[in-house]
Amino acid sequence: MRQIDPDFLALPLRELADAALRRAQELGAEHADFRLERVRGETLSLFDARLEGSMDADDLGYAVRVIRDGTWGFAAGIELTPQAAAAVAEEAIEVAKVAAPINREPVELAPEPVHAGVTWVSTYEIDPFDVPLREKTDLLGDWSAGLLKDPRVDHVSASLMQVKEQKYYADTAGTEATQQRVRVHPVLTAMRAAGGRFDDMRTLAPPAGRGYEYLTGTGWDFVSEVAVLPELLEEKLKAPSVVPGTYDLVIHPSNLWLTIHESIGHATELDRALGYEAAYAGTSFATFDKLGVLEYGSPVMNVTGDRTAEHGLASIGYDDEGVATRQFDIVREGRLVGYQLDRRMALLKGLGPSNGCAFADSPGHMPLQRMANVSLVPALDGPSTDELIGGVERGLYVMGDKSWSIDMQRYNFQFTAQRFYLIENGRLTGQLRDVAYQATTTDFWRSLEAVGGPQTYYLGGAFNCGKGQPGQIAPVSHGSPTALFRGVKVLNTVQEGGK
């Protein structure tokens, strides 16, 4: 088990929090919280085995958020002295005072137990920031060079993103939490132009809440995956174009995670369902009046939100409102039964306590209600991927995410993939090109006939889920088993483009 870095703990965390919270209370705050963060990010990018760019950023600062007269106030600072922290609290109070006359919706927070002096560290073995830049560059370069030796590959891009996020939170109720988490995202893409066509083939390895050990065999076999990219790319370039129509789809979690993200994850954020994101990110078809009523999908559809999943990108011990995180139900046996909540949204609609979905991506931003690890639950004794494929007479096997499109209500959508395989009489008969599947959210999830067992399950995800004004990004994972959908509309993308 890793420990929180001593140099972060050596910062004057408690002194700054005490000064800020005390001053906020003196000035009439009904609630105040203090959050100090250090977020370090590094990105490497290579093209054809040569380093193209390297970025290393370190963001250190703190924020004070208050409620005064039922109105939010917020301010941030970087000077690590008690006097400066108290001044930031004063500024947050002034923001609340200015905003109060135009506030028509008093802010209240759902109650939360006090969590005093708690710590949490994500599960990882090797801190990627302890690994020399040369070692990481050489590893990506060696993988790239090996691909370039194959005549079926013209070019190779490679990248590695890594983040270490450290947070200290304290509030006037007495909660105090110190946390650290690490995440990495390695990607390799092989490219080729042949026969008048250009295409690429990317690794399916998802970003993960792991350390550098992820690149060296723990949690994923990169060596084996990289080795098969040339063959997969060659097959894709030679593949026939799909005949549009209605197909049964067996969708691998490397593709289905993104469909879950767009059609369930965003649709069941309560602030969005209530219209708070309408000016920017849109609304949701899954409006509050549908809670407990909407048949979101078939009876085999069970979806959870989970801020505790091991190696999940959205996993944390305590959210940015001091709420202890947990797993909760969103869809049970096909029916909408819950939303993702922060403390304000939970109390606003009388839904009990928050389920820990507040997050800010930097010390300069106010926490927003953000997505948990929203995941489709596997069947305890469910079938294997091969068994699901074996039950399809005419269909497609879908692997890897690529492009996507969905409307502002998260209802009408279209997705493509890295690889589509034709299924005939229960067997894979080769790749197809120019494929997209299209549906409405409820039609798609109601066509879900079977979900695979735990052996087919894993977490996909992304570092960069966007939301809010000013914009913020959040990391999030989505778990899924392989799943079977019946009678889904499939398009030929070239024909749809008028070519």
KAFENZI-V412072 format. One record per residue. RES is the residue in one small letter. PHI is phi in degrees with one decimal (none if undefined). PSI is psi in whole degrees, 0 to 359 (NA if undefined). OMEGA is omega in whole degrees, -180 to 180 (999 if undefined). Layout:
[[RES/PHI/PSI/OMEGA] [RES/PHI/PSI/OMEGA]]
This chain:
[[m/none/124/178] [r/-71.8/158/177] [q/-113.4/158/176] [i/-65.9/137/-176] [d/-56.9/132/-180] [p/-59.2/327/-178] [d/-69.3/334/174] [f/-75.0/318/180] [l/-65.5/336/180] [a/-75.0/347/177] [l/-67.7/154/-177] [p/-76.1/60/-172] [l/-61.5/304/-177] [r/-65.0/321/-179] [e/-63.0/317/179] [l/-65.8/316/-180] [a/-63.0/315/-180] [d/-58.4/315/-178] [a/-63.8/316/-177] [a/-69.3/314/-176] [l/-69.7/321/178] [r/-62.4/316/-179] [r/-66.1/321/179] [a/-61.9/319/179] [q/-68.0/321/178] [e/-59.5/329/-177] [l/-94.9/13/170] [g/97.2/15/180] [a/-69.1/131/172] [e/-76.1/332/177] [h/-148.8/144/173] [a/-147.2/143/172] [d/-134.6/153/-177] [f/-124.6/133/-178] [r/-137.4/116/176] [l/-107.4/131/-176] [e/-131.7/146/164] [r/-126.3/120/-179] [v/-120.7/116/179] [r/-110.0/132/178] [g/-130.7/143/176] [e/-136.7/136/177] [t/-130.2/130/173] [l/-114.1/139/174] [s/-136.6/134/179] [l/-124.8/149/171] [f/-132.7/127/-177] [d/51.1/46/173] [a/71.6/10/178] [r/-115.5/137/-180] [l/-64.9/123/177] [e/-97.5/325/-178] [g/-163.2/153/177] [s/-143.6/130/180] [m/-127.7/132/177] [d/-133.1/116/-177] [a/-124.4/146/-180] [d/-135.2/117/-177] [d/-112.9/117/-179] [l/-128.4/128/179] [g/-178.3/186/-179] [y/-145.8/162/-178] [a/-136.2/148/173] [v/-122.0/127/178] [r/-120.1/134/-177] [v/-131.9/158/164] [i/-118.5/120/176] [r/-132.4/127/-177] [d/54.2/39/177] [g/70.1/21/-175] [t/-130.6/138/176] [w/-68.0/144/165] [g/-136.4/146/-175] [f/-150.5/141/174] [a/-154.7/159/-178] [a/-136.2/157/180] [g/-151.8/173/-178] [i/-129.6/347/-178] [e/-80.5/121/-171] [l/-92.1/62/174] [t/-130.8/150/178] [p/-58.5/324/179] [q/-63.0/317/179] [a/-67.0/321/179] [a/-64.3/320/177] [a/-63.9/321/178] [a/-65.2/324/177] [v/-65.4/321/176] [a/-62.0/319/177] [e/-60.2/319/179] [e/-64.7/320/178] [a/-62.7/320/177] [i/-63.7/319/179] [e/-63.0/321/177] [v/-60.9/317/179] [a/-64.5/319/-180] [k/-63.5/319/179] [v/-67.0/321/-176] [a/-80.0/338/-173] [a/-55.6/318/-178] [p/-62.7/336/-179] [i/-104.2/3/-179] [n/-84.6/115/180] [r/-103.4/8/-177] [e/-138.8/88/-177] [p/-53.6/137/-177] [v/-90.0/125/171] [e/-132.1/152/-178] [l/-115.7/141/174] [a/-60.9/141/-180] [p/-63.9/150/180] [e/-142.1/135/176] [p/-58.0/152/177] [v/-75.9/134/177] [h/-119.9/94/-172] [a/-92.9/126/173] [g/65.5/34/-178] [v/-91.9/153/176] [t/-133.1/157/178] [w/-154.3/138/178] [v/-134.4/134/179] [s/-67.3/164/-176] [t/-87.0/110/174] [y/-155.5/161/-176] [e/-104.8/314/-175] [i/-119.7/119/175] [d/-65.4/117/-177] [p/-62.9/339/178] [f/-79.6/351/173] [d/-86.9/348/-178] [v/-88.5/129/-179] [p/-58.6/145/179] [l/-56.4/320/-179] [r/-60.1/319/-179] [e/-64.4/317/179] [k/-67.9/319/179] [t/-64.0/319/-180] [d/-64.6/321/-180] [l/-63.7/311/178] [l/-63.0/321/179] [g/-65.5/321/179] [d/-65.1/317/177] [w/-61.5/317/-180] [s/-65.1/315/-179] [a/-62.6/322/178] [g/-61.9/321/177] [l/-67.3/321/-177] [l/-68.1/341/177] [k/-72.6/342/-179] [d/-84.6/127/-178] [p/-64.4/347/179] [r/-84.0/1/-179] [v/-123.8/128/178] [d/-93.7/317/-177] [h/-142.9/158/180] [v/-139.5/130/169] [s/-110.1/148/-180] [a/-143.8/145/178] [s/-149.9/158/175] [l/-142.2/121/172] [m/-108.9/138/178] [q/-143.1/143/-177] [v/-137.9/138/167] [k/-120.3/124/-176] [e/-119.1/121/179] [q/-120.3/133/-176] [k/-137.0/141/170] [y/-123.6/128/-178] [y/-126.1/138/173] [a/-147.0/148/178] [d/-139.2/173/-175] [t/-71.9/347/176] [a/-78.9/340/179] [g/116.3/357/177] [t/-71.2/139/177] [e/-145.0/118/-176] [a/-133.6/135/177] [t/-123.0/128/-171] [q/-141.4/158/178] [q/-148.2/133/175] [r/-142.6/153/-175] [v/-128.3/143/176] [r/-145.2/151/-179] [v/-138.6/152/177] [h/-144.5/98/174] [p/-93.4/141/-180] [v/-141.6/135/169] [l/-126.3/138/180] [t/-131.3/124/175] [a/-96.9/139/-176] [m/-130.2/149/177] [r/-157.5/145/170] [a/-112.5/128/-179] [a/-157.2/137/176] [g/60.8/33/-179] [g/80.7/6/180] [r/-117.7/150/171] [f/-126.9/137/176] [d/-155.6/173/180] [d/-139.2/166/177] [m/-140.9/123/-174] [r/-110.9/152/172] [t/-60.9/148/180] [l/-94.6/357/-178] [a/-56.9/123/-178] [p/-80.9/160/167] [p/-63.1/152/-173] [a/-147.7/152/172] [g/-81.1/66/180] [r/-132.9/175/176] [g/-100.0/198/-176] [y/-63.5/339/178] [e/-58.6/338/179] [y/-60.7/327/-178] [l/-82.4/349/-175] [t/-116.7/22/170] [g/118.0/352/179] [t/-93.3/112/178] [g/94.0/343/178] [w/-163.3/143/178] [d/-100.5/85/-178] [f/-67.1/323/-178] [v/-59.3/314/-180] [s/-68.5/320/-179] [e/-67.2/317/180] [v/-61.9/323/-176] [a/-63.1/331/-176] [v/-94.2/356/-178] [l/-58.9/317/-180] [p/-59.7/317/-180] [e/-65.1/317/179] [l/-64.4/320/179] [l/-66.8/318/179] [e/-62.1/317/179] [e/-62.7/320/-180] [k/-64.9/318/-180] [l/-65.4/329/-179] [k/-92.0/354/-173] [a/-69.0/147/175] [p/-72.9/158/178] [s/-75.9/144/-176] [v/-68.5/145/170] [v/-87.7/117/-177] [p/-63.2/155/180] [g/158.6/203/180] [t/-105.9/128/-177] [y/-132.8/152/163] [d/-78.8/140/-179] [l/-119.1/129/167] [v/-104.8/112/-171] [i/-110.7/124/179] [h/-75.7/150/-180] [p/-59.1/337/178] [s/-66.8/343/173] [n/-106.2/320/-172] [l/-68.4/336/-180] [w/-57.2/321/-177] [l/-72.9/324/175] [t/-64.5/321/175] [i/-61.6/313/-179] [h/-55.8/311/-173] [e/-79.6/321/-172] [s/-96.9/344/178] [i/-120.2/309/-176] [g/-54.9/304/-180] [h/-70.8/324/-176] [a/-66.7/336/-176] [t/-109.1/19/166] [e/-77.3/120/-172] [l/-64.5/322/180] [d/-60.6/323/178] [r/-69.6/317/180] [a/-63.3/334/179] [l/-90.5/359/175] [g/97.2/5/-177] [y/-72.5/344/178] [e/-106.2/9/-171] [a/-60.6/327/-176] [a/-73.2/345/-175] [y/-130.0/294/-172] [a/-94.1/351/179] [g/105.6/190/-179] [t/-118.0/210/180] [s/-149.4/142/173] [f/-69.5/337/-177] [a/-86.1/63/-176] [t/-68.2/164/-171] [f/-61.5/329/180] [d/-66.9/347/-180] [k/-91.4/356/-180] [l/-60.6/126/-179] [g/81.3/357/-175] [v/-119.7/317/-173] [l/-63.8/125/171] [e/-84.0/89/-175] [y/-67.0/323/-177] [g/-156.2/195/-178] [s/-77.5/168/-178] [p/-62.0/342/180] [v/-87.3/2/-179] [m/-89.6/115/174] [n/-129.9/125/-175] [v/-127.3/133/177] [t/-118.0/154/163] [g/-101.2/140/-174] [d/-149.5/116/176] [r/-98.1/12/-177] [t/-119.1/356/-175] [a/-57.6/131/-180] [e/-62.1/132/-179] [h/70.2/7/176] [g/-71.2/142/-178] [l/-70.3/332/178] [a/-95.1/8/-177] [s/-79.1/138/-180] [i/-159.7/160/180] [g/-79.1/320/-178] [y/-140.8/135/-176] [d/-81.0/186/-174] [d/-82.6/16/167] [e/-123.0/14/179] [g/77.2/19/-178] [v/-90.3/129/174] [a/-66.8/127/-174] [t/-80.6/163/-176] [r/-162.6/179/171] [q/-98.9/146/-180] [f/-149.4/158/-178] [d/-85.4/139/173] [i/-112.6/312/175] [v/-127.2/129/178] [r/-126.0/120/-179] [e/51.2/41/174] [g/90.0/350/-175] [r/-105.5/140/177] [l/-68.5/118/-176] [v/-125.6/356/-178] [g/-164.5/164/177] [y/-125.2/166/170] [q/-83.7/135/-168] [l/-135.3/144/160] [d/-104.8/185/-173] [r/-68.0/323/-179] [r/-70.4/313/-178] [m/-63.7/323/-180] [a/-62.5/314/-179] [l/-73.2/325/-178] [l/-56.8/322/-178] [k/-109.9/13/175] [g/63.8/38/-175] [l/-100.0/15/179] [g/88.0/211/-178] [p/-75.3/160/171] [s/-61.6/152/171] [n/-104.4/24/167] [g/81.0/39/-174] [c/-110.4/30/175] [a/-96.2/135/-178] [f/-156.0/138/170] [a/-120.8/139/-174] [d/-86.1/356/179] [s/-161.7/165/177] [p/-67.6/345/180] [g/-91.2/2/-177] [h/-120.4/147/177] [m/-79.8/142/179] [p/-60.2/142/174] [l/-118.0/163/169] [q/-71.9/118/-177] [r/-123.7/165/-170] [m/-73.4/138/169] [a/-78.7/178/168] [n/-73.2/96/-177] [v/-89.9/121/-168] [s/-138.1/146/173] [l/-84.0/127/-174] [v/-80.4/132/176] [p/-72.8/161/174] [a/-81.2/133/-173] [l/-54.0/316/179] [d/-114.1/35/-174] [g/-71.7/166/-176] [p/-72.3/165/172] [s/-79.9/170/176] [t/-60.7/317/180] [d/-61.4/322/179] [e/-68.0/322/177] [l/-64.7/316/178] [i/-62.8/321/-179] [g/-62.8/341/180] [g/-92.4/11/-177] [v/-114.7/127/177] [e/-83.8/317/180] [r/-141.5/115/-177] [g/-169.5/193/-179] [l/-133.5/142/172] [y/-104.4/126/-168] [v/-115.4/128/-178] [m/-135.7/137/172] [g/78.2/139/179] [d/-86.3/156/174] [k/-146.1/255/-179] [s/-97.1/162/-180] [w/-155.4/160/176] [s/-152.7/136/179] [i/-150.7/148/-176] [d/-78.6/176/-172] [m/-71.9/347/176] [q/-100.1/5/179] [r/61.3/43/-174] [y/-121.4/308/179] [n/-95.4/127/-176] [f/-143.2/167/177] [q/-150.4/134/-179] [f/-133.7/145/170] [t/-111.8/190/-175] [a/-154.5/167/172] [q/-67.6/318/-176] [r/-141.9/134/170] [f/-119.7/128/176] [y/-113.2/137/174] [l/-74.7/134/174] [i/-108.3/125/176] [e/-130.4/122/179] [n/50.9/45/175] [g/79.0/11/-178] [r/-131.1/146/173] [l/-77.3/131/-177] [t/-120.3/19/175] [g/120.4/164/-178] [q/-76.5/156/171] [l/-123.0/158/179] [r/-113.2/168/167] [d/61.0/42/-173] [v/-111.1/140/168] [a/-143.8/146/173] [y/-109.2/146/-170] [q/-136.8/141/180] [a/-169.8/175/162] [t/-93.2/158/-176] [t/-57.3/311/-176] [t/-71.6/322/176] [d/-60.8/318/-178] [f/-64.1/308/-175] [w/-73.3/336/174] [r/-74.9/342/177] [s/-85.1/359/179] [l/-68.1/116/-178] [e/-98.1/325/-175] [a/-153.7/145/173] [v/-117.1/145/-178] [g/-71.8/172/179] [g/-79.8/177/-180] [p/-56.6/334/-180] [q/-68.7/345/179] [t/-100.1/1/-170] [y/-92.2/137/163] [y/-159.3/169/-177] [l/-91.8/123/165] [g/-96.9/189/177] [g/158.0/186/-177] [a/-152.2/154/176] [f/-82.5/343/-157] [n/-128.9/46/175] [c/-71.0/123/-174] [g/-98.8/146/178] [k/-168.2/154/168] [g/91.3/162/174] [q/-134.2/114/-3] [p/-60.6/152/-173] [g/-67.2/141/174] [q/-127.5/156/174] [i/-119.3/150/-180] [a/-138.1/143/174] [p/-82.2/142/-179] [v/-154.6/141/176] [s/-110.9/156/176] [h/-138.5/119/179] [g/-88.9/151/179] [s/-161.1/145/164] [p/-86.7/170/167] [t/-63.5/141/-174] [a/-138.6/151/-178] [l/-110.3/125/177] [f/-119.2/137/-178] [r/-103.1/136/169] [g/64.8/52/-179] [v/-98.7/140/180] [k/-71.2/130/179] [v/-119.1/133/-180] [l/-106.7/154/166] [n/-96.4/112/-172] [t/-67.2/329/178] [v/-68.0/314/177] [q/-62.8/320/179] [e/-63.9/332/178] [g/-81.7/1/178] [g/77.9/23/-180] [k/-107.0/NA/999]]
